[in-house]
Amino acid sequence: MKFRVLIFCPLFFASLLVSGSLAQTPVETTPTQASPAAANASPSASGAGPLAAPPSPFMPSQAGETTPTLGAGAAPGSPPPPANANPVATAPVPVATPAPPKPRKVAPPPPPLETALSADPEPTLQPNTFFATAKASERYAAIVDAGGWPTDIAALHPGAKGSEVAKLRRRLAIEGDLDAFHSGGQTWDAELTAAVKRFQARMGLKQTGIVAGATLKAMNVPAGVRFRELASSANRLAGVNFPFGDRYVVANLPSTSVEAVENGRVVHRYVAIVGDPEHPSPEIAAHVQVVNLNPTWTVPTSIIKKEIIPRMQRDPGYLTRQKIRILDSSGQEINPKAVDWSTERAADYTLRQDSGAGNSLGSIRVGMPNKLAVYMHDTPSKRLFGADYRFLSHGCVRVQGVYDYAEWLLQGTGGGPNGVWDKAALLAKVKEGAPFDIRLATSVPVIWVYLTGWSNGDGPANFRDDVYSLDTVGEAQASAQSAPAQ
């Protein structure tokens, strides 16, 4: 396996930087839609309306009451002037009119989630994946040689009719989602809906049966590009020597997902966040050996130089707010004010973030010792799991549902409160607050792969976007489809 240059994580570090200029790559967050009730609430009901003006001393008095008026220059507490005295005219004091409340801004609705975790019980990576993917690349090369498929499919939905539906049928039949018997016709039927859903499942998209959005975009990717993805993925798998066993973990980076495999079947599949294009997660194989609860985080030197030092020049209190301590070679804590942030000497120190709710690794770190010092972990920025685009970290892999994942990894490992480390035991231990390490009784093989195209059988292949721009094998053949099939 060829390893790429590591970009140290804190995948989670992006969570520290979302609100500041530390982040090199903008992190897109999913806006929250305000409820109609909140949007239409009156200012008084919401508590956001203007405050009532205090009673004015110049308001008319109530019936039967008399309000003496102080003469000019009279001090408070002075007796009122005689009744026959000429009153001194006083100018009315203007009462400030409160500014009208600003209209409440309603957050735009979040974009619809189009991606979905695969429900296929077969693992992405199996012992035969390399050979099946190489064979699939040959099938797609033949499709390219035959002229490819139409790449001008229009947005369509059930009930559509006409030539565009006929073109969609041909498109799906060429790749194998629709059989030859149903490849003709200009009306939309149940078979066509099922074929669109099969296509969506292979692309990691929600199975809506509607050709629009991400489905439409994927539908119009040329056959030559799909061939290149398969050929490049097969090339990356060539020579991989991974110890497939009864239990192993696969993280396919383009899919932003993690699979827990047991006896040849996926028993758990998790949404993941992986490295961004500037800090790509590497292809690597290792063994999970330890689960760290309430971990601390040691800031990598690269992040200190590129992000911490510039941030401290602008914001001297940043490290203190983030509970990141500066330690010298003997482990003694250094005051941030004693460090010259105008140079890179700060990189000579160890910067370590305390464990706790705001820690960039969250509550759990999954240790898998390797030369590139990457790992898997929790995150305090869990909202990012809800986005379609999840290439946001500094190189490590964040896992949604990390407690369930840790429980699966720790099967067969004793020492928990009731003899086992189930989710309840892990939560209770984390609640104690102190860092705690649990070594697995039996290590679990784990592999991170970059498969933009793969197959484990004879049918249509699976595809994901080449976010890291690594697919270069077969570019000459891919360009052969200069004109789409009509």
C-alpha positions as CSV (number, residue, x, y, z in Angstrom):
1,M,0.0,0.0,0.0
2,K,1.2,3.5,-0.8
3,F,0.9,5.9,2.1
4,R,0.4,9.6,1.6
5,V,2.0,12.3,3.6
6,L,0.2,12.7,6.9
7,I,-1.5,15.8,7.9
8,F,-2.0,15.6,11.6
9,C,-5.5,15.6,12.8
10,P,-7.5,17.1,15.0
11,L,-10.2,16.4,12.8
12,F,-11.9,17.6,15.8
13,F,-9.7,20.6,15.8
14,A,-12.0,22.1,13.2
15,S,-14.5,22.3,16.0
16,L,-12.3,24.7,17.9
17,L,-11.8,26.8,14.8
18,V,-15.2,27.1,13.4
19,S,-15.9,30.4,15.0
20,G,-12.4,31.8,14.5
21,S,-9.9,32.4,11.7
22,L,-7.8,29.4,12.8
23,A,-9.6,27.2,10.4
24,Q,-7.8,27.1,7.0
25,T,-10.8,25.5,5.3
26,P,-14.2,27.0,5.9
27,V,-16.4,24.6,7.7
28,E,-20.0,24.6,6.4
29,T,-22.5,24.2,9.1
30,T,-26.1,23.2,8.7
31,P,-28.4,26.1,9.6
32,T,-31.4,25.4,11.8
33,Q,-34.8,26.4,10.6
34,A,-36.8,28.4,13.0
35,S,-40.2,26.9,13.8
36,P,-43.2,28.8,12.4
37,A,-44.4,29.4,15.9
38,A,-41.1,31.1,16.8
39,A,-41.1,33.1,13.5
40,N,-44.6,34.4,14.0
41,A,-44.4,35.1,17.7
42,S,-45.2,38.6,18.8
43,P,-42.5,40.7,20.4
44,S,-44.3,40.7,23.7
45,A,-44.8,36.9,23.7
46,S,-41.2,36.2,22.9
47,G,-39.8,38.7,25.3
48,A,-37.9,40.5,22.5
49,G,-40.2,43.5,22.2
50,P,-39.4,47.0,23.4
51,L,-39.4,47.8,27.1
52,A,-42.3,49.9,28.3
53,A,-41.3,53.5,28.8
54,P,-41.2,54.6,32.5
55,P,-44.1,56.8,33.7
56,S,-43.5,60.5,32.7
57,P,-43.4,63.1,35.5
58,F,-45.4,65.3,33.1
59,M,-48.3,62.9,32.6
60,P,-51.7,64.3,33.7
61,S,-52.6,63.5,37.3
62,Q,-55.5,61.3,38.2
63,A,-58.8,62.9,39.1
64,G,-58.8,64.4,42.6
65,E,-55.1,64.5,42.8
66,T,-52.9,67.6,42.7
67,T,-49.3,67.6,41.8
68,P,-47.3,70.6,43.0
69,T,-44.8,72.0,40.5
70,L,-41.4,73.1,41.6
71,G,-40.3,76.5,40.7
72,A,-37.2,77.2,38.7
73,G,-34.2,76.7,40.8
74,A,-36.2,75.1,43.7
75,A,-34.5,72.3,45.4
76,P,-36.2,69.0,46.0
77,G,-37.9,69.0,49.3
78,S,-38.6,72.8,49.2
79,P,-42.1,73.8,50.2
80,P,-44.4,74.6,47.3
81,P,-44.9,78.2,46.3
82,P,-47.9,80.1,47.7
83,A,-51.2,79.6,45.9
84,N,-51.3,83.2,44.7
85,A,-47.7,83.2,43.5
86,N,-47.1,83.5,39.8
87,P,-46.0,80.1,38.6
88,V,-42.7,79.9,36.8
89,A,-43.1,78.5,33.3
90,T,-41.1,75.4,32.6
91,A,-40.3,73.8,29.2
92,P,-41.7,70.3,28.8
93,V,-39.0,67.6,28.8
94,P,-39.2,65.5,25.7
95,V,-39.8,61.8,26.3
96,A,-37.5,59.5,24.3
97,T,-39.5,57.3,21.9
98,P,-38.1,53.7,22.0
99,A,-36.8,52.5,18.7
100,P,-39.0,50.0,17.0
101,P,-37.8,46.4,17.4
102,K,-35.7,45.1,14.6
103,P,-37.4,42.5,12.5
104,R,-36.5,39.0,13.6
105,K,-34.3,37.2,11.1
106,V,-35.5,33.7,10.4
107,A,-32.8,31.2,9.5
108,P,-33.2,29.8,6.0
109,P,-34.1,26.1,6.0
110,P,-31.2,23.7,5.8
111,P,-30.6,22.0,2.4
112,P,-32.2,18.6,2.1
113,L,-30.0,15.8,3.1
114,E,-29.4,13.7,0.0
115,T,-26.7,11.2,1.1
116,A,-27.5,8.1,3.1
117,L,-25.6,5.3,4.7
118,S,-25.6,2.1,2.7
119,A,-27.9,-0.7,3.9
120,D,-25.9,-3.3,2.1
121,P,-24.8,-6.0,4.5
122,E,-21.7,-6.7,2.4
123,P,-18.6,-4.9,3.5
124,T,-17.0,-2.3,1.2
125,L,-13.7,-4.1,1.4
126,Q,-13.6,-7.9,1.3
127,P,-10.8,-10.3,0.3
128,N,-12.2,-10.4,-3.3
129,T,-12.7,-6.6,-3.7
130,F,-9.6,-6.0,-5.6
131,F,-10.3,-8.7,-8.3
132,A,-14.0,-7.7,-8.5
133,T,-13.2,-4.0,-8.9
134,A,-10.5,-4.7,-11.5
135,K,-13.1,-6.9,-13.4
136,A,-15.7,-4.1,-13.1
137,S,-13.2,-1.6,-14.6
138,E,-13.0,-3.8,-17.7
139,R,-16.8,-3.9,-18.0
140,Y,-17.0,-0.1,-17.8
141,A,-14.1,0.2,-20.3
142,A,-16.2,-1.8,-22.7
143,I,-19.1,0.6,-22.1
144,V,-16.8,3.5,-22.9
145,D,-15.6,1.8,-26.1
146,A,-19.3,1.3,-27.1
147,G,-20.0,5.1,-26.8
148,G,-20.8,5.4,-23.2
149,W,-24.3,6.5,-22.0
150,P,-26.3,9.7,-22.3
151,T,-25.0,12.5,-20.1
152,D,-27.9,15.0,-20.7
153,I,-30.6,13.4,-18.6
154,A,-33.2,15.8,-17.5
155,A,-34.7,16.1,-14.0
156,L,-37.6,13.6,-13.9
157,H,-40.0,12.1,-11.4
158,P,-42.7,9.4,-11.4
159,G,-45.5,10.3,-13.8
160,A,-43.3,11.8,-16.4
161,K,-43.7,10.8,-20.1
162,G,-42.0,11.4,-23.4
163,S,-38.5,11.1,-25.0
164,E,-36.7,12.2,-21.8
165,V,-38.1,9.1,-20.0
166,A,-37.0,6.9,-22.9
167,K,-33.5,8.4,-22.6
168,L,-33.4,7.7,-18.9
169,R,-34.4,4.1,-19.5
170,R,-31.5,3.7,-21.9
171,R,-29.1,5.3,-19.5
172,L,-30.1,2.9,-16.6
173,A,-30.1,-0.1,-18.9
174,I,-26.6,0.5,-20.2
175,E,-25.2,0.4,-16.7
176,G,-27.4,-2.5,-15.6
177,D,-29.9,-0.9,-13.2
178,L,-32.7,-1.7,-15.6
179,D,-33.0,-5.0,-17.6
180,A,-33.2,-5.1,-21.3
181,F,-37.0,-6.0,-21.3
182,H,-37.8,-2.7,-19.6
183,S,-35.2,-0.5,-21.5
184,G,-37.7,0.9,-23.9
185,G,-40.8,3.0,-23.6
186,Q,-41.7,6.6,-22.9
187,T,-43.8,6.2,-19.8
188,W,-42.7,6.0,-16.1
189,D,-43.7,2.8,-14.4
190,A,-42.8,0.9,-11.1
191,E,-39.9,-0.8,-12.8
192,L,-38.3,2.5,-13.6
193,T,-38.8,3.8,-10.1
194,A,-37.1,0.7,-8.7
195,A,-34.2,1.1,-11.2
196,V,-33.7,4.7,-10.1
197,K,-33.6,3.6,-6.5
198,R,-31.0,0.9,-7.3
199,F,-28.9,3.6,-8.9
200,Q,-29.2,5.9,-5.9
201,A,-28.2,3.1,-3.5
202,R,-25.0,2.5,-5.5
203,M,-24.2,6.2,-5.2
204,G,-24.8,6.5,-1.5
205,L,-27.9,8.6,-1.9
206,K,-31.3,8.5,-0.4
207,Q,-33.6,6.2,-2.4
208,T,-36.3,8.6,-3.4
209,G,-37.0,7.3,-6.9
210,I,-36.8,10.9,-8.2
211,V,-34.1,12.1,-10.6
212,A,-33.0,15.5,-9.3
213,G,-30.3,17.1,-7.3
214,A,-27.4,14.9,-6.4
215,T,-29.1,12.0,-8.2
216,L,-29.2,14.0,-11.5
217,K,-25.6,15.1,-11.1
218,A,-24.5,11.5,-10.6
219,M,-26.6,10.2,-13.5
220,N,-24.8,12.6,-15.9
221,V,-21.3,11.6,-14.9
222,P,-19.7,10.1,-18.1
223,A,-18.9,6.4,-18.3
224,G,-15.3,7.3,-18.8
225,V,-15.1,8.9,-15.4
226,R,-16.7,5.9,-13.8
227,F,-14.1,3.7,-15.5
228,R,-11.3,5.9,-14.2
229,E,-12.6,5.6,-10.7
230,L,-12.7,1.9,-10.8
231,A,-9.3,1.5,-12.4
232,S,-7.7,3.9,-9.9
233,S,-9.4,2.2,-6.9
234,A,-8.2,-1.2,-8.1
235,N,-4.7,0.2,-8.5
236,R,-4.7,1.5,-5.0
237,L,-5.8,-1.9,-3.7
238,A,-3.1,-3.8,-5.6
239,G,-0.6,-5.1,-3.1
240,V,-2.6,-4.4,0.0
241,N,-1.9,-7.0,2.6
242,F,-4.7,-6.7,5.1
243,P,-5.3,-9.4,7.7
244,F,-9.1,-10.0,7.1
245,G,-10.4,-11.8,10.2
246,D,-13.7,-12.6,11.9
247,R,-13.8,-9.0,13.1
248,Y,-12.4,-5.9,11.3
249,V,-13.1,-2.3,10.6
250,V,-13.2,-0.5,7.2
251,A,-13.3,3.3,6.8
252,N,-13.9,4.2,3.1
253,L,-12.9,7.8,3.0
254,P,-14.9,8.9,-0.1
255,S,-18.0,7.4,1.5
256,T,-17.3,9.2,4.8
257,S,-18.4,6.0,6.6
258,V,-17.0,3.4,9.0
259,E,-18.0,-0.3,8.9
260,A,-17.7,-2.8,11.8
261,V,-17.5,-6.2,10.1
262,E,-18.1,-9.5,11.8
263,N,-18.1,-12.9,10.1
264,G,-18.2,-11.3,6.7
265,R,-21.2,-9.1,7.3
266,V,-21.5,-5.4,8.3
267,V,-23.0,-5.4,11.8
268,H,-22.7,-1.6,12.3
269,R,-22.2,1.2,9.9
270,Y,-21.4,4.7,11.1
271,V,-21.4,8.2,9.6
272,A,-17.9,9.7,9.7
273,I,-16.1,12.9,9.2
274,V,-12.7,12.6,7.4
275,G,-9.8,14.9,6.4
276,D,-10.5,17.9,4.2
277,P,-8.7,18.2,0.8
278,E,-6.0,20.3,2.4
279,H,-5.5,17.7,5.2
280,P,-6.5,14.4,3.6
281,S,-6.9,11.3,5.7
282,P,-4.3,8.7,4.7
283,E,-4.8,5.2,3.4
284,I,-3.5,3.1,6.2
285,A,-3.8,-0.3,8.0
286,A,-3.3,-0.8,11.7
287,H,-4.9,-2.5,14.7
288,V,-7.2,-0.9,17.3
289,Q,-5.5,-1.6,20.6
290,V,-7.0,0.9,23.1
291,V,-10.0,3.0,23.9
292,N,-9.2,6.2,25.7
293,L,-12.0,7.8,27.8
294,N,-11.8,11.5,28.6
295,P,-8.7,11.9,26.5
296,T,-6.4,14.9,26.5
297,W,-5.3,16.2,23.1
298,T,-1.7,17.1,22.3
299,V,-1.6,19.7,19.5
300,P,0.6,18.6,16.6
301,T,3.6,20.7,15.7
302,S,2.2,21.5,12.3
303,I,-1.0,23.0,13.8
304,I,1.1,25.0,16.3
305,K,3.1,26.6,13.5
306,K,0.3,27.1,11.0
307,E,-2.7,27.9,13.2
308,I,-1.9,28.4,16.9
309,I,0.9,30.9,16.6
310,P,-1.0,33.2,14.1
311,R,-4.1,33.0,16.4
312,M,-2.2,33.9,19.5
313,Q,-0.7,36.9,17.8
314,R,-4.3,38.2,17.3
315,D,-5.9,36.7,20.3
316,P,-3.6,36.2,23.3
317,G,-6.3,34.7,25.4
318,Y,-7.2,31.9,23.0
319,L,-5.3,29.0,24.6
320,T,-6.6,29.9,28.1
321,R,-10.2,29.8,26.9
322,Q,-9.7,26.5,25.1
323,K,-8.0,25.0,28.2
324,I,-4.8,24.3,26.3
325,R,-1.7,24.3,28.5
326,I,1.9,25.0,27.5
327,L,4.4,22.5,28.9
328,D,8.2,22.6,28.7
329,S,10.5,19.6,28.2
330,S,10.3,18.8,31.9
331,G,6.5,19.0,32.0
332,Q,6.3,22.3,33.8
333,E,3.4,24.6,32.8
334,I,4.4,27.8,31.1
335,N,2.4,31.0,31.1
336,P,1.3,31.9,27.6
337,K,2.4,35.5,28.2
338,A,6.0,34.2,28.7
339,V,6.1,32.8,25.1
340,D,7.3,34.9,22.2
341,W,4.5,34.4,19.7
342,S,6.2,36.4,17.0
343,T,8.5,33.4,16.3
344,E,8.1,29.7,15.8
345,R,9.7,28.9,19.2
346,A,6.3,28.0,20.6
347,A,6.6,24.8,18.5
348,D,9.4,23.7,20.9
349,Y,6.8,23.4,23.7
350,T,4.1,20.8,24.2
351,L,0.6,22.2,23.9
352,R,-2.0,19.9,25.6
353,Q,-5.7,20.4,25.9
354,D,-7.4,19.3,29.1
355,S,-10.0,16.5,28.9
356,G,-13.6,17.5,29.2
357,A,-16.7,18.5,27.3
358,G,-14.8,21.0,25.1
359,N,-11.9,18.8,24.2
360,S,-11.4,18.4,20.5
361,L,-11.4,14.6,20.7
362,G,-14.7,14.6,22.6
363,S,-15.2,11.8,25.2
364,I,-13.6,8.9,23.4
365,R,-10.4,8.3,21.4
366,V,-9.9,5.0,19.5
367,G,-6.1,4.3,19.5
368,M,-4.7,2.5,16.5
369,P,-0.9,2.9,16.7
370,N,0.7,3.7,13.4
371,K,3.6,5.8,11.9
372,L,1.3,8.6,10.8
373,A,-0.2,9.1,14.3
374,V,-3.8,9.2,13.1
375,Y,-6.7,7.7,15.0
376,M,-10.5,7.7,15.3
377,H,-12.4,9.7,17.9
378,D,-15.5,11.5,19.1
379,T,-16.1,15.2,18.6
380,P,-17.9,18.0,20.4
381,S,-19.2,19.3,17.0
382,K,-21.7,16.6,16.4
383,R,-24.0,18.8,14.3
384,L,-21.5,18.3,11.4
385,F,-22.5,14.7,11.1
386,G,-25.8,15.9,9.7
387,A,-24.3,17.4,6.6
388,D,-23.9,15.8,3.2
389,Y,-20.3,17.1,2.9
390,R,-18.2,15.7,5.6
391,F,-14.6,16.3,4.5
392,L,-13.8,18.6,7.4
393,S,-11.1,17.3,9.6
394,H,-7.3,17.6,9.8
395,G,-6.8,14.0,8.9
396,C,-8.2,11.8,11.6
397,V,-11.6,10.2,11.4
398,R,-14.5,11.3,13.7
399,V,-17.2,8.7,14.2
400,Q,-20.8,9.3,15.0
401,G,-22.2,6.9,17.5
402,V,-18.8,6.4,19.0
403,Y,-20.1,4.8,22.2
404,D,-21.7,2.0,20.2
405,Y,-18.6,1.7,18.2
406,A,-16.4,1.5,21.3
407,E,-18.8,-1.1,22.9
408,W,-18.4,-3.3,19.8
409,L,-14.6,-2.9,19.8
410,L,-14.5,-3.9,23.5
411,Q,-16.5,-7.1,23.2
412,G,-14.6,-9.8,25.1
413,T,-12.7,-7.2,27.1
414,G,-13.4,-7.4,30.8
415,G,-12.9,-5.0,33.6
416,G,-16.1,-3.0,33.4
417,P,-18.4,-2.4,36.4
418,N,-20.4,-5.5,35.6
419,G,-17.5,-7.4,34.1
420,V,-18.0,-5.9,30.6
421,W,-17.6,-2.6,28.9
422,D,-21.1,-1.9,27.4
423,K,-22.4,1.6,26.6
424,A,-23.8,2.2,30.0
425,A,-20.5,1.3,31.6
426,L,-18.6,3.6,29.2
427,L,-21.0,6.5,29.9
428,A,-20.6,6.1,33.6
429,K,-16.8,6.0,33.4
430,V,-16.8,9.1,31.2
431,K,-19.0,10.9,33.7
432,E,-16.3,10.5,36.3
433,G,-14.3,13.0,34.3
434,A,-10.8,11.5,34.7
435,P,-8.8,10.1,31.8
436,F,-9.1,6.3,31.7
437,D,-7.6,3.8,29.2
438,I,-9.1,0.4,28.3
439,R,-6.9,-1.9,26.4
440,L,-8.6,-4.4,24.1
441,A,-8.2,-8.0,25.1
442,T,-7.9,-8.8,21.4
443,S,-6.9,-6.0,18.9
444,V,-9.1,-5.4,15.9
445,P,-7.7,-4.9,12.4
446,V,-8.6,-1.6,10.9
447,I,-8.0,-0.2,7.4
448,W,-8.7,3.2,5.8
449,V,-9.1,3.0,2.1
450,Y,-9.9,5.5,-0.7
451,L,-12.3,3.7,-3.0
452,T,-14.2,6.0,-5.4
453,G,-15.4,3.0,-7.3
454,W,-15.6,-0.6,-6.2
455,S,-17.4,-3.8,-6.8
456,N,-17.8,-7.1,-5.0
457,G,-19.8,-8.9,-7.6
458,D,-20.9,-9.0,-11.3
459,G,-23.5,-6.2,-11.2
460,P,-23.2,-2.4,-11.5
461,A,-20.4,-0.9,-9.3
462,N,-20.6,1.5,-6.5
463,F,-19.3,5.1,-6.8
464,R,-18.4,8.1,-4.7
465,D,-16.9,11.5,-5.6
466,D,-13.1,11.9,-5.9
467,V,-12.8,14.7,-3.4
468,Y,-9.0,14.3,-3.0
469,S,-8.5,14.3,-6.8
470,L,-6.5,11.0,-6.7
471,D,-8.1,9.2,-9.6
472,T,-5.5,9.4,-12.4
473,V,-5.3,5.8,-13.7
474,G,-6.8,5.3,-17.1
475,E,-7.2,9.0,-17.9
476,A,-6.4,8.4,-21.6
477,Q,-9.1,5.7,-21.8
478,A,-11.6,7.8,-19.9
479,S,-11.2,10.6,-22.4
480,A,-12.3,8.3,-25.2
481,Q,-15.9,9.1,-24.5
482,S,-15.8,12.5,-26.2
483,A,-19.4,12.5,-27.2
484,P,-22.3,11.1,-25.1
485,A,-24.5,8.4,-26.4
486,Q,-27.8,9.6,-27.8
